[in-house]
Amino acid sequence: MGKKYKLLGFNSQDNTANVLISSTGKVLRINVKELEKSEIADDFDSHETKSLYRKIYSSFPNSPSIYEIEERNENSWVVYSLLALLLTIFYTFSNIAAAKPVYIEYFDIIVTPGTFIYPFSFLVIDLLSEFYGFRLARKAIYMSLASNLIIVSLLSISTSLPAIPNWSLNDQYNALMNHILSAIFASSLSFLVSELVNSYVLCKLKDMTHSRFLALRVFFSTFIASILDSFVFCFVAFYGKLPVNQIIGMMIIQILIKIFFALFNVFPAYGSRYLFNHWVVKAAH
């Protein structure tokens, strides 16, 4: 007779285990100590049983277990790499495109192209946190931040390189790079703070709701992160350069746009979870 259950992995945040029910394909989330006492553990092979007891009786219960890293299948890491890459693309584009102000005549507002792209980074972080937990989501944030800083640093170095004689765009190129660099500190700080908070809030809400109400988790984590991101960026980048009332107005506009995306992001979040469960979780079975 085939195995009824398969141990998929552990969740460090709440000390629970993910168990695949072979007959239905559903994933059960259960406390590791309760799992040890249940009939489910009787169906585990020796490798799964050792991992379960190692998780329970380890001197370092919050350390990553073998299932959290080594037992993830290739599809899982492909998805993780893709999400980390998308996060880097959205963030780097938003920084570089910030040099171009966009005037929307209908609303009489000025924004940057990144205003409509950067909010998708919150969705990416939500998916990373949902599928991989806070620890791996945090690593993706750090990698994206480092990649952006390296790219911008290389662009800065390029301005000091000698141009070909009579190249008419040299001054404009240098001015553009300097404009991008002028806001890099504010952008990096707001990105780091908001994305870490976004991931942390979603993981906490996931624990509190026992992995239910995905829409609630995505909206509220993005909502809180949007306020922090706009507040930190606007005040760090423009305080002392613009009147406070203008900074607040700019911040409110950014928050309203990001809240719209927070509502919109709920739909692709559900679609992404469906694809992840079918392409990654079932592939592990």
N, C-alpha and C positions, 0 to 999 in steps of 0.2 A: 504493500500500500504506500502511496506517495505521501510526502510530508504535507501536513495540514497548514503549517505556519513556517514563515521564514523571517529571521531577524534582519531587518534592513539597516538599522543604525540607532544611535543614541542622540538625545537632545540635551546638551550640557546645561542649557538655561534652567530647565525644570527637572532634570534627572529622570527623564522618561525615555522609553524605547519605542521605536516604530516597528511594528510587526505586520507583515503581509499575510492576509488570509487567502490561502491558495485557491479556495473554491469560488470566492467572489471577486478577488482582485482588490479588495478594499484594504486600507492601511489602518491598523489599530494603534492608538497612542496610549501607552500604559506605564505607570510608575514602575521603575526597575525592581523594587522590593516586592510589589504586588505581582509582578511578572514571575519572579522567582518562585512564589508560592502557588502559582496557578498551573493548570494542566497544560497551558500553552508551552511552558518551559520543558515539559516532558517530551515534546515533539522535536526539540532542537537537537542538532547533531553535536558532536563533541566540541567542535570549533566554536559554535554559537554559544554553547553552555560555558565554555571557558571565558569567552568575551563578556558574557553576562556577569559572571562572578568577579571577573577582574574589574568591571565597572562598579559593582556594588562594594567590593572590599578594598579597592585601591586606596592607598594612602593619600592620593591626590584625586579626589572624586571629580574635580572640575577639569581635569586634563582631558584632551581629546582621546577618544578610544580608537582602536584599530578600525572600527566600522565607520567612524566619521571621516577618515581619510582614505585608508587603503582599500576599503571595500566598496567605495563608490565606483560605479562602472564608467566606461569611457564616455557614454552619452552624457552622464552627469557632469563630467569635467568639460566636455565640449560646450554645454549650455552655460556653465560657469564662466568659461573663457569668453564666450560671445557676449554675455551680459557685462562682464568687466570691460570688454572692448567698447561696447555701446556707451557705457558710462564715461569712458575716456573721450570718446568722440563728441558726445553731447557737451561735456564740460569744456574741452579745448575749443570747439567751435564757438561756444558762447563767449569765451574770453577774447578770441581773435575778432569775432564779428562785432564785439562791443564797440569797436572803433567807428562803426557806421551808425549814426542816429537815423531812425526811421520815423517819419512824420505821418500819423494817421489822421487825415483831415476830418473825417466824419466824427471822430471823438475828440479832436483837437488835442492829441497827446503825442509825445515823443518817446519812443522806446528803441530798443536795439533788437537786431534779428534774434539774438539769444533769448530774448524774453519769451519767444514762442517755441524754442527748442529745449532750453535748460530745464523746464518743468518735467520733461520726460526722464530726466536723470532721477527724479524722485520715484517714478514708476520702476526704473531699473533697480534702485536700492530696495524698494518694496519687494520685488521679485527675488532678489538675492537674499534678503532677510527671511522671506517666506520659505524658500527652498533650501537654504544653506545655513541659516542662523546668523546671529549677530557677529560672531567671530570671523567667519569667512566674508561676510558683507563688509566688515570693517577693513579687512585686507584689501578688498577691491577698491574701497575709497582711498586708502593710502597709495595704492598703485596708480590710480587715476590722477591723484594730486601730484605724485612724483613725476609721472609722464608729462603732465601739463607744464610743470616747472622746468623740466629738461628741455621741452620744445621751445618754450618762451626764452629760456637762457640761450639756446642755440641761435634763435632769431636775433636776440640782442647782440650776440657776438658777431653775427653777420653784418651788422651795421658798421662795424669797425673795419671790415675788409675793404680793400681798395676796389673801386668800381672801374669799369672800362671808361676810357676818355669820352667825354661828351654824352654820357648816358643821362638823358633828361629826367629820368625817374628816381635818381639817387636821393635827392632831398625829400621827395614825397615818401619814398620807402623808409627812410630813416625816421621821418616824422611819424609815420604810421606805427612803426615798431616802438617808438618812445611813448606813443599814446597808449598802446597795449600794455606796456610795462608799468605805466603810471597807476593802473588800477589792479595790478596783479596781487598785491598784498591783501587788499580788501576782498578780492574775488576768492583768493585761496582760503582766507579765514572764514568767510561766509560759507563756502563749499564744505570745508571740514566740519564746522560746527553743525550746520543744518543737516548734512547727510548722516552724520553720526547720530544725531538726535532722531532723525527719521527712522533709521534702522532700529535704534534702541526702543523707541515708542512702539513700532510695529511688533517687535518680538515680545514686548511686555503685554501688549494687547492680545497677542496670539496665545500667550500663556493664560491670561485672565479669562479669555473666551473659549479656551480648550480647542483652539484651531478653528473655531466657527466665526461667522460674520466677517468674511474677507473684505467686503465692501466697507464695513466700519473701520477695519484696521488700515486699509489703504487711504481712506479719506482723512481720518484724524491724524495719522502719522504725517501725511503730506501737508495737511493744513497747518500743523504746528511747525513743521520744518520750513514752510513757505514764509511764515511770519518771521522766524529767526533769520532766515537767509536774507530777506529784503531789509530787515532792520540793521543787521550787521554790515551788509555791503553798503547800503546808502549812507549810513552815518560814518563808517570808517573811510569811505572813498570821498565824501563830499562835505563832511563837517568842517566848518571854517572856510570853505570855498563857496558855498551857497547858503542863502538864508534858511533857517531851520524849517520854516513853513513850506519852502519848496522841496526840501529833503523829505518831509513828511508826506507831501503830495505825491512825490515820486514813489515813495515806499508804498503808499496805499494803492496806487495804480498797479504796481508789480504784484502786490498781495492779491488783488482782485483777479488778475489774470491767472495767477498760480492756483487760486481756489477753483477757478473754472476747470483747469487741468486736473485738479485733485478729484473733481467729480467725473471728468472724462476718463481718467486713468482706471477707474473701477472696472470698466468694460474690458479693456485689454488684459487687466489683471486676472479676471475670471477665465478668459480664453487661454492665457499663458499657463495658468494652473492646470487646465484641462490637458493641454499639450504636454506639459511636464509629466503629469501622472501617466499619460499613455506612452510617451516616448522614453522616459527615463525610469520611472518607478516600475512599470511593467517589464521593461527590458532587463531589470535586475532580477526578475523572477525566472 
